[in-house]
């Protein structure tokens, strides 16, 4: 009888994790390495074109929705999280017209994300992720005496635009590995 109670309690605990925040997250993945342990939370978002954007974050994301009535965007959704030395922000926007194009220069990222402190661009480039061309910018930031690395990523497919920001301490190898692993999980199918 005691084993049955433990089993029922375990099932309820798993269901509580799966339905937290109203988002069904059946596939929280646990990664255990020699250096660190991480719970990976899925982010799934249907694009305007019907394709599914998905990725994993090393923290439970907090979803927010805001609708804009001005500019070229008809809808903006964002996901954010902060845990174990990694801060992540994922922003999805839908343009009003198919022909609307968005830039991914440093100034464009500054419009999307409020970045404080002294910023210095370390490098810009293009990166292939799961067959997708993604614009990348790496910066260093100094705020209140703390240095951090900020990775900015962005891409557009039709009317769907994605901006991602990851921030971590450059001396924290586990945080850097989590960011890299998270980036490699980005897919649109």
Secondary structure, 3 states (H helix, E strand, C coil): CHHHHHHHHHHHHHHHHHCHHHCCCCCCEEEECCCCEEEEEEEEEECCCCCEEEEEECCCCEEEEECCCCCCEEEEEEEEEEECCEEEEEEEEEECCCCCCCCCCHHHHHHHCCCCCEEEEEEEEEEEECCEEEEEEEEEEEECCEEEEEEEEEEEECCEEEEEEEEECCCCHHHHHHHHHHHHCCEEC
